[in-house]
């Protein structure tokens, strides 16, 4: 099995932006529109209040994800922009990125992780459940949308 190399990078790094744009295009294909209209500022993913991570396989970007401190609760990390490039799916990239995000948030003193996903993302829902996430009350930008599903877990 090929090693997955996970590195911290800036949210606004050109390679990260390409991955984020692919993630938004995927969401747009599933839900319409821009994919995710949640306000996001690159600075939210800078230490100590956040972090953005990229996964690489054989020098090729394979996936990404990050966390930012939840505005309403400074001990909670909100996970954003989880994505795995289609050629890399099924190789453990998403699990590795999510675990690295959790480790990073824990090291920054976060006690809990939460995220929003949608009902048209069965593979994401399966991943989160497999890694110990449970449904929590909806929060954030999409909390009142009927297809929003929020998950969380203690770190």
Buried (B, 14 or more C-beta within 10 A) or exposed (E): EEEBEBEEBBBBBEEBEEBBEBBBEBBEEEBEEEBBEEEBEBEBBBEEBBBBBBBBBEEEBBBBBBBBBBEEBEEBBBBBBBBBBEEBEEBBBBBBBBEBBBBBBEEBEBEBBBBBBBEEBEEBBEBBEEBEBEEBEBBBEBEEEEEBBBBBBEB
